[in-house]
Amino acid sequence: MSDTSLENPARTVNTGPLRSVVVPMLRPPMLYAGLLIFGTAVETVPIQCA
């Protein structure tokens, strides 16, 4: 749940809270989740040593 104290000033200046507050707050968790998924995918790929 996001803090509404950040969304109210966004509404005051006629900017949607989704674009100006929520999306920037979601960028770091989405990046970390992507890195975790990528790391798990790379870990499952078999590598043959010659």
BELFEN-V444987 format. One record per residue. N is the residue number from 1. RES is the residue in one small letter. SS is DSSP state (2 for helix, 1 for strand, 0 for the rest). PHI is phi as a letter, one per 30 degrees, with the letter a starting at -180 (none if undefined). PSI is psi in whole degrees, 0 to 359 (NA if undefined). Layout:
n: {N	N}
res: {RES	RES}
ss: {SS	SS}
phi: {PHI	PHI}
psi: {PSI	PSI}
//
This chain:
n: {1	2	3	4	5	6	7	8	9	10	11	12	13	14	15	16	17	18	19	20	21	22	23	24	25	26	27	28	29	30	31	32	33	34	35	36	37	38	39	40	41	42	43	44	45	46	47	48	49	50}
res: {m	s	d	t	s	l	e	n	p	a	r	t	v	n	t	g	p	l	r	s	v	v	v	p	m	l	r	p	p	m	l	y	a	g	l	l	i	f	g	t	a	v	e	t	v	p	i	q	c	a}
ss: {0	0	0	2	2	2	2	2	2	2	2	2	0	0	0	0	2	2	2	2	2	2	2	2	2	2	2	2	2	2	2	2	2	2	2	2	2	2	2	2	2	2	2	2	0	0	0	0	0	0}
phi: {none	d	d	d	d	d	d	d	d	d	d	d	c	h	c	d	d	d	d	c	b	d	d	d	d	d	d	d	d	d	d	d	d	d	d	d	d	d	d	d	d	d	d	d	d	d	c	c	c	d}
psi: {130	159	123	345	341	331	327	316	329	322	329	323	20	36	135	138	336	312	322	342	307	312	314	329	337	348	309	314	325	321	314	323	319	318	322	317	318	316	321	321	318	325	330	350	124	137	125	132	136	NA}
//
